[in-house]
Each structure stands twice: as C-alpha cells, then as structure tokens.
Amino acid sequence: MFERKYENRGSSGGSRGSYNSGPREMTDVTCSECGKQTQVPFKPDGSRPVYCSECYQKHRPAKTSRRY
C-alpha cells in the first residue's frame, strides 16, 4: 500500500528556545523601590527602574490568558 514518510523538521531533542551560552554574568544593583542590594542578569542602562525579586513581583505585568 502507501507508505508515509515524515521528515523531522526542526531540532532533534533538547528544549525549545534554549541555547548554551555558558553562565550568565550577573550585575550588582540596588533595587529602585526598597533599596536592597540584588543581582540581575543584565547591565541596566538607567532608563528603567530595576527591582529585586520581591519588588519585581509587585510590578510585574498581569498575565493574560491566550486562547488559540
């Protein structure tokens, strides 16, 4: 009869959207809200406030549900 063959298009194994760039360089900063010392995985440019993890949770945008 007919035999269907499927091609494996895309990555084989591993997790989606990940890459191996080694350890992230952390930058020491002061939280813009509470003044606590913390670290972030980027270098702030001063144009936006930087929060510690606790204050970030308060300022994080609300998640919207998506329907497909």
Secondary structure by P-SEA (a helix, b strand, c coil): cbbbbbccccccccccccccccbbbbbbbccccccccccccccccccbbbbcaaaaaaaccbbbbbcc
